[in-house]
Amino acid sequence: NLCRVYNWVFRAVTGQPDSGAIVQMRIKTVPLKYGNSIINGYARRDTADVNGYFYLDVYPNSILTPSTTKYEVIIFKTDGTIYKDTAVTVPATNCWQLIW
């Protein structure tokens, strides 16, 4: 039931892969339910590899209760830049490229 969310992180000035950038996805809504289970503080984190590639396996929003939840995505780049989007909906599919 998980969706693999993926993309690549690059340095703004050079366009080179940002190896070591940290990507975090979380849902702040509590309580949050998946089936009969209560999830408290749902978050996933990955570090970009040498090619700048990252992926996170997360629940699609439509299978959670409430289904209107949104993911907060935060990217901590190695140069100190932080990108943040607080309204990301993950579709009910096997994999999905996160675009920002």
N, CA, C and O atoms as a printed pandas DataFrame, in Angstrom:
     atom_number atom_name residue_name chain_id  residue_number  x_coord  y_coord  z_coord
0              1         N          ASN        A               1    0.806   -1.217    0.000
1              2        CA          ASN        A               1    0.000    0.000    0.000
2              3         C          ASN        A               1    0.842    1.273    0.000
3              4         O          ASN        A               1    0.291    2.371   -0.068
4              5         N          LEU        A               2    2.156    1.146    0.074
5              6        CA          LEU        A               2    3.007    2.329    0.109
6              7         C          LEU        A               2    3.298    2.842   -1.298
7              8         O          LEU        A               2    3.233    2.099   -2.277
8              9         N          CYS        A               3    3.618    4.121   -1.369
9             10        CA          CYS        A               3    4.009    4.755   -2.621
10            11         C          CYS        A               3    5.467    5.192   -2.489
11            12         O          CYS        A               3    5.834    5.826   -1.499
12            13         N          ARG        A               4    6.293    4.863   -3.465
13            14        CA          ARG        A               4    7.685    5.308   -3.452
14            15         C          ARG        A               4    7.752    6.696   -4.083
15            16         O          ARG        A               4    7.543    6.856   -5.286
16            17         N          VAL        A               5    8.047    7.695   -3.256
17            18        CA          VAL        A               5    8.182    9.076   -3.705
18            19         C          VAL        A               5    9.669    9.322   -3.942
19            20         O          VAL        A               5   10.488    9.033   -3.070
20            21         N          TYR        A               6   10.028    9.853   -5.114
21            22        CA          TYR        A               6   11.442    9.980   -5.463
22            23         C          TYR        A               6   11.700   11.261   -6.252
23            24         O          TYR        A               6   10.778   11.887   -6.774
24            25         N          ASN        A               7   12.962   11.627   -6.322
25            26        CA          ASN        A               7   13.446   12.701   -7.177
26            27         C          ASN        A               7   14.948   12.834   -6.959
27            28         O          ASN        A               7   15.564   12.004   -6.292
28            29         N          TRP        A               8   15.524   13.876   -7.523
29            30        CA          TRP        A               8   16.945   14.177   -7.381
30            31         C          TRP        A               8   17.073   15.595   -6.838
31            32         O          TRP        A               8   16.242   16.457   -7.123
32            33         N          VAL        A               9   18.120   15.825   -6.056
33            34        CA          VAL        A               9   18.400   17.152   -5.509
34            35         C          VAL        A               9   19.718   17.631   -6.123
35            36         O          VAL        A               9   20.717   16.912   -6.124
36            37         N          PHE        A              10   19.696   18.860   -6.643
37            38        CA          PHE        A              10   20.894   19.438   -7.267
38            39         C          PHE        A              10   21.253   20.755   -6.599
39            40         O          PHE        A              10   20.390   21.436   -6.045
40            41         N          ARG        A              11   22.515   21.106   -6.654
41            42        CA          ARG        A              11   22.975   22.396   -6.138
42            43         C          ARG        A              11   22.522   23.491   -7.098
43            44         O          ARG        A              11   22.612   23.333   -8.315
44            45         N          ALA        A              12   22.044   24.581   -6.556
45            46        CA          ALA        A              12   21.478   25.658   -7.373
46            47         C          ALA        A              12   22.516   26.315   -8.277
47            48         O          ALA        A              12   22.232   26.567   -9.448
48            49         N          VAL        A              13   23.684   26.591   -7.772
49            50        CA          VAL        A              13   24.685   27.342   -8.530
50            51         C          VAL        A              13   25.370   26.482   -9.586
51            52         O          VAL        A              13   25.500   26.899  -10.736
52            53         N          THR        A              14   25.807   25.287   -9.203
53            54        CA          THR        A              14   26.595   24.454  -10.115
54            55         C          THR        A              14   25.765   23.443  -10.908
55            56         O          THR        A              14   26.200   22.970  -11.958
56            57         N          GLY        A              15   24.579   23.112  -10.411
57            58        CA          GLY        A              15   23.763   22.102  -11.066
58            59         C          GLY        A              15   24.240   20.675  -10.797
59            60         O          GLY        A              15   23.708   19.721  -11.365
60            61         N          GLN        A              16   25.244   20.534   -9.930
61            62        CA          GLN        A              16   25.772   19.220   -9.570
62            63         C          GLN        A              16   24.838   18.544   -8.558
63            64         O          GLN        A              16   24.107   19.232   -7.845
64            65         N          PRO        A              17   24.852   17.216   -8.487
65            66        CA          PRO        A              17   24.039   16.511   -7.494
66            67         C          PRO        A              17   24.383   16.974   -6.083
67            68         O          PRO        A              17   25.549   17.206   -5.764
68            69         N          ASP        A              18   23.368   17.105   -5.249
69            70        CA          ASP        A              18   23.582   17.535   -3.865
70            71         C          ASP        A              18   23.602   16.309   -2.957
71            72         O          ASP        A              18   22.668   16.050   -2.198
72            73         N          SER        A              19   24.704   15.566   -3.064
73            74        CA          SER        A              19   24.889   14.382   -2.232
74            75         C          SER        A              19   24.893   14.805   -0.767
75            76         O          SER        A              19   25.628   15.712   -0.377
76            77         N          GLY        A              20   24.080   14.151    0.026
77            78        CA          GLY        A              20   24.017   14.480    1.449
78            79         C          GLY        A              20   22.841   15.358    1.822
79            80         O          GLY        A              20   22.600   15.574    3.010
80            81         N          ALA        A              21   22.095   15.877    0.846
81            82        CA          ALA        A              21   20.889   16.642    1.164
82            83         C          ALA        A              21   19.906   15.721    1.874
83            84         O          ALA        A              21   19.807   14.540    1.538
84            85         N          ILE        A              22   19.188   16.246    2.841
85            86        CA          ILE        A              22   18.231   15.452    3.612
86            87         C          ILE        A              22   16.818   15.843    3.174
87            88         O          ILE        A              22   16.480   17.025    3.100
88            89         N          VAL        A              23   16.008   14.832    2.888
89            90        CA          VAL        A              23   14.622   15.046    2.477
90            91         C          VAL        A              23   13.726   14.395    3.519
91            92         O          VAL        A              23   13.891   13.222    3.853
92            93         N          GLN        A              24   12.779   15.170    4.025
93            94        CA          GLN        A              24   11.871   14.672    5.051
94            95         C          GLN        A              24   10.429   14.890    4.615
95            96         O          GLN        A              24   10.082   15.956    4.106
96            97         N          MET        A              25    9.597   13.885    4.814
97            98        CA          MET        A              25    8.157   14.010    4.580
98            99         C          MET        A              25    7.456   13.628    5.875
99           100         O          MET        A              25    7.800   12.628    6.505
100          101         N          ARG        A              26    6.461   14.436    6.272
101          102        CA          ARG        A              26    5.730   14.105    7.491
102          103         C          ARG        A              26    4.301   14.622    7.416
103          104         O          ARG        A              26    3.983   15.553    6.676
104          105         N          ILE        A              27    3.466   13.988    8.202
105          106        CA          ILE        A              27    2.094   14.439    8.384
106          107         C          ILE        A              27    1.953   14.806    9.843
107          108         O          ILE        A              27    2.206   13.985   10.725
108          109         N          LYS        A              28    1.552   16.032   10.098
109          110        CA          LYS        A              28    1.441   16.518   11.471
110          111         C          LYS        A              28    0.101   16.190   12.115
111          112         O          LYS        A              28   -0.033   16.300   13.334
112          113         N          THR        A              29   -0.900   15.788   11.323
113          114        CA          THR        A              29   -2.236   15.513   11.845
114          115         C          THR        A              29   -2.198   14.375   12.852
115          116         O          THR        A              29   -1.657   13.308   12.558
116          117         N          VAL        A              30   -2.759   14.584   14.025
117          118        CA          VAL        A              30   -2.914   13.529   15.025
118          119         C          VAL        A              30   -4.318   13.614   15.603
119          120         O          VAL        A              30   -4.797   14.725   15.828
120          121         N          PRO        A              31   -4.993   12.522   15.852
121          122        CA          PRO        A              31   -4.535   11.187   15.496
122          123         C          PRO        A              31   -4.705   10.945   13.997
123          124         O          PRO        A              31   -5.577   11.528   13.353
124          125         N          LEU        A              32   -3.879   10.097   13.474
125          126        CA          LEU        A              32   -3.901    9.701   12.074
126          127         C          LEU        A              32   -4.082    8.189   12.069
127          128         O          LEU        A              32   -3.427    7.480   12.833
128          129         N          LYS        A              33   -4.974    7.693   11.206
129          130        CA          LYS        A              33   -5.250    6.260   11.201
130          131         C          LYS        A              33   -4.960    5.636    9.845
131          132         O          LYS        A              33   -5.196    6.237    8.797
132          133         N          TYR        A              34   -4.440    4.410    9.892
133          134        CA          TYR        A              34   -4.307    3.558    8.721
134          135         C          TYR        A              34   -5.018    2.263    9.089
135          136         O          TYR        A              34   -4.526    1.493    9.913
136          137         N          GLY        A              35   -6.170    2.024    8.481
137          138        CA          GLY        A              35   -6.977    0.864    8.856
138          139         C          GLY        A              35   -7.393    0.994   10.305
139          140         O          GLY        A              35   -8.000    1.992   10.692
140          141         N          ASN        A              36   -7.069   -0.016   11.118
141          142        CA          ASN        A              36   -7.410    0.008   12.544
142          143         C          ASN        A              36   -6.255    0.494   13.416
143          144         O          ASN        A              36   -6.358    0.494   14.643
144          145         N          SER        A              37   -5.163    0.908   12.788
145          146        CA          SER        A              37   -3.988    1.351   13.540
146          147         C          SER        A              37   -3.940    2.865   13.637
147          148         O          SER        A              37   -4.236    3.570   12.673
148          149         N          ILE        A              38   -3.570    3.349   14.794
149          150        CA          ILE        A              38   -3.375    4.789   14.999
150          151         C          ILE        A              38   -1.887    5.084   14.819
151          152         O          ILE        A              38   -1.028    4.428   15.407
152          153         N          ILE        A              39   -1.611    6.088   13.993
153          154        CA          ILE        A              39   -0.232    6.500   13.724
154          155         C          ILE        A              39   -0.022    7.851   14.397
155          156         O          ILE        A              39   -0.800    8.780   14.180
156          157         N          ASN        A              40    1.003    7.963   15.195
157          158        CA          ASN        A              40    1.275    9.213   15.898
158          159         C          ASN        A              40    2.626    9.751   15.439
159          160         O          ASN        A              40    3.654    9.097   15.620
160          161         N          GLY        A              41    2.624   10.942   14.844
161          162        CA          GLY        A              41    3.878   11.548   14.414
162          163         C          GLY        A              41    4.492   10.856   13.217
163          164         O          GLY        A              41    5.664   10.480   13.268
164          165         N          TYR        A              42    3.743   10.674   12.137
165          166        CA          TYR        A              42    4.234    9.948   10.969
166          167         C          TYR        A              42    5.243   10.784   10.188
167          168         O          TYR        A              42    4.929   11.886    9.737
168          169         N          ALA        A              43    6.462   10.252   10.028
169          170        CA          ALA        A              43    7.510   10.954    9.273
170          171         C          ALA        A              43    8.477    9.949    8.674
171          172         O          ALA        A              43    8.721    8.884    9.242
172          173         N          ARG        A              44    9.029   10.305    7.511
173          174        CA          ARG        A              44   10.061    9.520    6.850
174          175         C          ARG        A              44   11.156   10.473    6.403
175          176         O          ARG        A              44   10.893   11.637    6.101
176          177         N          ARG        A              45   12.395    9.972    6.362
177          178        CA          ARG        A              45   13.545   10.808    6.005
178          179         C          ARG        A              45   14.541    9.981    5.209
179          180         O          ARG        A              45   14.734    8.794    5.471
180          181         N          ASP        A              46   15.175   10.629    4.227
181          182        CA          ASP        A              46   16.226    9.975    3.452
182          183         C          ASP        A              46   17.312   10.999    3.146
183          184         O          ASP        A              46   17.071   12.205    3.176
184          185         N          THR        A              47   18.497   10.505    2.854
185          186        CA          THR        A              47   19.625   11.346    2.472
186          187         C          THR        A              47   19.956   11.061    1.010
187          188         O          THR        A              47   20.070    9.904    0.607
188          189         N          ALA        A              48   20.109   12.119    0.221
189          190        CA          ALA        A              48   20.410   11.968   -1.204
190          191         C          ALA        A              48   21.760   11.278   -1.384
191          192         O          ALA        A              48   22.714   11.548   -0.655
192          193         N          ASP        A              49   21.820   10.376   -2.375
193          194        CA          ASP        A              49   23.058    9.640   -2.642
194          195         C          ASP        A              49   24.015   10.474   -3.507
195          196         O          ASP        A              49   23.777   11.664   -3.714
196          197         N          VAL        A              50   25.076    9.871   -4.003
197          198        CA          VAL        A              50   26.091   10.597   -4.777
198          199         C          VAL        A              50   25.530   11.207   -6.062
199          200         O          VAL        A              50   26.113   12.146   -6.604
200          201         N          ASN        A              51   24.414   10.687   -6.548
201          202        CA          ASN        A              51   23.754   11.238   -7.733
202          203         C          ASN        A              51   22.663   12.257   -7.388
203          204         O          ASN        A              51   21.996   12.789   -8.275
204          205         N          GLY        A              52   22.493   12.519   -6.094
205          206        CA          GLY        A              52   21.439   13.433   -5.649
206          207         C          GLY        A              52   20.077   12.767   -5.535
207          208         O          GLY        A              52   19.080   13.433   -5.256
208          209         N          TYR        A              53   20.030   11.447   -5.752
209          210        CA          TYR        A              53   18.764   10.704   -5.755
210          211         C          TYR        A              53   18.315   10.371   -4.340
211          212         O          TYR        A              53   19.123   10.012   -3.483
212          213         N          PHE        A              54   17.009   10.496   -4.110
213          214        CA          PHE        A              54   16.424   10.082   -2.840
214          215         C          PHE        A              54   15.094    9.394   -3.113
215          216         O          PHE        A              54   14.494    9.582   -4.171
216          217         N          TYR        A              55   14.642    8.602   -2.159
217          218        CA          TYR        A              55   13.281    8.073   -2.208
218          219         C          TYR        A              55   12.785    7.819   -0.795
219          220         O          TYR        A              55   13.556    7.546    0.125
220          221         N          LEU        A              56   11.467    7.918   -0.656
221          222        CA          LEU        A              56   10.805    7.637    0.609
222          223         C          LEU        A              56    9.566    6.814    0.313
223          224         O          LEU        A              56    8.802    7.151   -0.591
224          225         N          ASP        A              57    9.356    5.750    1.052
225          226        CA          ASP        A              57    8.155    4.940    0.916
226          227         C          ASP        A              57    7.146    5.416    1.957
227          228         O          ASP        A              57    7.343    5.248    3.161
228          229         N          VAL        A              58    6.063    6.012    1.465
229          230        CA          VAL        A              58    5.070    6.624    2.352
230          231         C          VAL        A              58    3.659    6.159    1.983
231          232         O          VAL        A              58    3.430    5.602    0.909
232          233         N          TYR        A              59    2.729    6.402    2.896
233          234        CA          TYR        A              59    1.329    6.072    2.649
234          235         C          TYR        A              59    0.705    7.098    1.706
235          236         O          TYR        A              59    0.920    8.297    1.877
236          237         N          PRO        A              60   -0.064    6.650    0.716
237          238        CA          PRO        A              60   -0.866    7.597   -0.066
238          239         C          PRO        A              60   -1.893    8.247    0.868
239          240         O          PRO        A              60   -2.417    7.583    1.762
240          241         N          ASN        A              61   -2.180    9.511    0.674
241          242        CA          ASN        A              61   -3.111   10.209    1.552
242          243         C          ASN        A              61   -4.507    9.589    1.551
243          244         O          ASN        A              61   -5.184    9.587    2.580
244          245         N          SER        A              62   -4.942    9.063    0.407
245          246        CA          SER        A              62   -6.311    8.556    0.298
246          247         C          SER        A              62   -6.584    7.328    1.168
247          248         O          SER        A              62   -7.747    7.035    1.444
248          249         N          ILE        A              63   -5.550    6.598    1.611
249          250        CA          ILE        A              63   -5.790    5.421    2.438
250          251         C          ILE        A              63   -5.666    5.727    3.936
251          252         O          ILE        A              63   -5.785    4.831    4.771
252          253         N          LEU        A              64   -5.429    6.984    4.259
253          254        CA          LEU        A              64   -5.330    7.404    5.658
254          255         C          LEU        A              64   -6.644    8.036    6.108
255          256         O          LEU        A              64   -7.450    8.470    5.285
256          257         N          THR        A              65   -6.848    8.083    7.410
257          258        CA          THR        A              65   -8.006    8.767    7.981
258          259         C          THR        A              65   -7.486    9.821    8.935
259          260         O          THR        A              65   -6.817    9.481    9.911
260          261         N          PRO        A              66   -7.770   11.085    8.688
261          262        CA          PRO        A              66   -8.579   11.618    7.600
262          263         C          PRO        A              66   -7.802   11.610    6.273
263          264         O          PRO        A              66   -6.584   11.787    6.254
264          265         N          SER        A              67   -8.521   11.406    5.182
265          266        CA          SER        A              67   -7.893   11.327    3.858
266          267         C          SER        A              67   -7.540   12.700    3.298
267          268         O          SER        A              67   -6.908   12.801    2.247
268          269         N          THR        A              68   -7.942   13.739    3.988
269          270        CA          THR        A              68   -7.655   15.112    3.558
270          271         C          THR        A              68   -6.317   15.625    4.082
271          272         O          THR        A              68   -5.981   16.793    3.887
272          273         N          THR        A              69   -5.560   14.767    4.741
273          274        CA          THR        A              69   -4.259   15.186    5.269
274          275         C          THR        A              69   -3.324   15.566    4.131
275          276         O          THR        A              69   -3.534   15.171    2.984
276          277         N          LYS        A              70   -2.299   16.329    4.454
277          278        CA          LYS        A              70   -1.262   16.721    3.498
278          279         C          LYS        A              70    0.097   16.431    4.123
279          280         O          LYS        A              70    0.275   16.529    5.337
280          281         N          TYR        A              71    1.036   16.077    3.280
281          282        CA          TYR        A              71    2.411   15.904    3.734
282          283         C          TYR        A              71    3.115   17.255    3.734
283          284         O          TYR        A              71    2.871   18.106    2.879
284          285         N          GLU        A              72    3.983   17.424    4.702
285          286        CA          GLU        A              72    4.922   18.540    4.709
286          287         C          GLU        A              72    6.243   17.965    4.213
287          288         O          GLU        A              72    6.744   16.985    4.764
288          289         N          VAL        A              73    6.805   18.571    3.179
289          290        CA          VAL        A              73    8.086   18.127    2.631
290          291         C          VAL        A              73    9.116   19.206    2.912
291          292         O          VAL        A              73    8.912   20.377    2.591
292          293         N          ILE        A              74   10.227   18.797    3.518
293          294        CA          ILE        A              74   11.316   19.728    3.806
294          295         C          ILE        A              74   12.594   19.138    3.227
295          296         O          ILE        A              74   12.925   17.981    3.484
296          297         N          ILE        A              75   13.313   19.941    2.441
297          298        CA          ILE        A              75   14.597   19.523    1.877
298          299         C          ILE        A              75   15.679   20.409    2.476
299          300         O          ILE        A              75   15.666   21.628    2.299
300          301         N          PHE        A              76   16.611   19.790    3.185
301          302        CA          PHE        A              76   17.733   20.485    3.795
302          303         C          PHE        A              76   18.943   20.259    2.886
303          304         O          PHE        A              76   19.565   19.197    2.923
304          305         N          LYS        A              77   19.270   21.263    2.072
305          306        CA          LYS        A              77   20.394   21.126    1.152
306          307         C          LYS        A              77   21.708   21.331    1.901
307          308         O          LYS        A              77   21.736   21.964    2.957
308          309         N          THR        A              78   22.788   20.797    1.351
309          310        CA          THR        A              78   24.078   20.845    2.040
310          311         C          THR        A              78   24.643   22.257    2.138
311          312         O          THR        A              78   25.510   22.509    2.975
312          313         N          ASP        A              79   24.172   23.187    1.301
313          314        CA          ASP        A              79   24.656   24.568    1.395
314          315         C          ASP        A              79   23.875   25.398    2.414
315          316         O          ASP        A              79   24.109   26.598    2.557
316          317         N          GLY        A              80   22.941   24.746    3.124
317          318        CA          GLY        A              80   22.157   25.437    4.141
318          319         C          GLY        A              80   20.788   25.897    3.660
319          320         O          GLY        A              80   19.967   26.334    4.467
320          321         N          THR        A              81   20.531   25.806    2.364
321          322        CA          THR        A              81   19.232   26.186    1.822
322          323         C          THR        A              81   18.175   25.172    2.258
323          324         O          THR        A              81   18.422   23.967    2.293
324          325         N          ILE        A              82   16.992   25.690    2.588
325          326        CA          ILE        A              82   15.887   24.828    2.992
326          327         C          ILE        A              82   14.699   25.110    2.089
327          328         O          ILE        A              82   14.286   26.259    1.930
328          329         N          TYR        A              83   14.150   24.049    1.498
329          330        CA          TYR        A              83   12.923   24.145    0.715
330          331         C          TYR        A              83   11.813   23.487    1.513
331          332         O          TYR        A              83   12.023   22.454    2.148
332          333         N          LYS        A              84   10.620   24.092    1.479
333          334        CA          LYS        A              84    9.524   23.552    2.268
334          335         C          LYS        A              84    8.216   23.691    1.492
335          336         O          LYS        A              84    7.931   24.739    0.912
336          337         N          ASP        A              85    7.430   22.622    1.492
337          338        CA          ASP        A              85    6.091   22.632    0.915
338          339         C          ASP        A              85    5.189   21.941    1.920
339          340         O          ASP        A              85    5.468   20.813    2.327
340          341         N          THR        A              86    4.113   22.598    2.326
341          342        CA          THR        A              86    3.258   22.055    3.379
342          343         C          THR        A              86    1.951   21.466    2.855
343          344         O          THR        A              86    1.072   21.140    3.653
344          345         N          ALA        A              87    1.798   21.323    1.552
345          346        CA          ALA        A              87    0.527   20.856    1.006
346          347         C          ALA        A              87    0.718   19.809   -0.086
347          348         O          ALA        A              87    0.202   19.964   -1.193
348          349         N          VAL        A              88    1.454   18.748    0.220
349          350        CA          VAL        A              88    1.720   17.710   -0.773
350          351         C          VAL        A              88    0.779   16.526   -0.536
351          352         O          VAL        A              88    0.673   16.011    0.577
352          353         N          THR        A              89    0.105   16.111   -1.600
353          354        CA          THR        A              89   -0.763   14.934   -1.549
354          355         C          THR        A              89   -0.101   13.819   -2.352
355          356         O          THR        A              89    0.202   13.985   -3.533
356          357         N          VAL        A              90    0.117   12.691   -1.700
357          358        CA          VAL        A              90    0.730   11.535   -2.352
358          359         C          VAL        A              90   -0.383   10.678   -2.951
359          360         O          VAL        A              90   -1.302   10.272   -2.240
360          361         N          PRO        A              91   -0.305   10.400   -4.258
361          362        CA          PRO        A              91   -1.364    9.618   -4.907
362          363         C          PRO        A              91   -1.281    8.122   -4.567
363          364         O          PRO        A              91   -0.249    7.627   -4.115
364          365         N          ALA        A              92   -2.376    7.434   -4.795
365          366        CA          ALA        A              92   -2.443    5.990   -4.555
366          367         C          ALA        A              92   -1.874    5.260   -5.769
367          368         O          ALA        A              92   -2.616    4.745   -6.605
368          369         N          THR        A              93   -0.558    5.225   -5.849
369          370        CA          THR        A              93    0.156    4.563   -6.935
370          371         C          THR        A              93    1.429    3.949   -6.367
371          372         O          THR        A              93    1.821    4.266   -5.244
372          373         N          ASN        A              94    2.070    3.082   -7.124
373          374        CA          ASN        A              94    3.288    2.420   -6.617
374          375         C          ASN        A              94    4.472    3.351   -6.491
375          376         O          ASN        A              94    5.264    3.225   -5.556
376          377         N          CYS        A              95    4.607    4.300   -7.434
377          378        CA          CYS        A              95    5.697    5.257   -7.339
378          379         C          CYS        A              95    5.287    6.571   -7.974
379          380         O          CYS        A              95    4.455    6.615   -8.881
380          381         N          TRP        A              96    5.895    7.647   -7.474
381          382        CA          TRP        A              96    5.495    8.985   -7.881
382          383         C          TRP        A              96    6.688    9.927   -7.741
383          384         O          TRP        A              96    7.356    9.943   -6.707
384          385         N          GLN        A              97    6.953   10.711   -8.787
385          386        CA          GLN        A              97    8.061   11.661   -8.738
386          387         C          GLN        A              97    7.580   12.957   -8.102
387          388         O          GLN        A              97    6.662   13.609   -8.601
388          389         N          LEU        A              98    8.213   13.317   -6.996
389          390        CA          LEU        A              98    7.911   14.564   -6.302
390          391         C          LEU        A              98    8.496   15.721   -7.091
391          392         O          LEU        A              98    9.696   15.747   -7.363
392          393         N          ILE        A              99    7.663   16.667   -7.458
393          394        CA          ILE        A              99    8.097   17.845   -8.209
394          395         C          ILE        A              99    7.892   19.066   -7.321
395          396         O          ILE        A              99    6.828   19.235   -6.725
396          397         N          TRP        A             100    8.902   19.909   -7.236
397          398        CA          TRP        A             100    8.758   21.162   -6.484
398          399         C          TRP        A             100    9.346   22.301   -7.249
399          400         O          TRP        A             100    9.321   23.438   -6.780
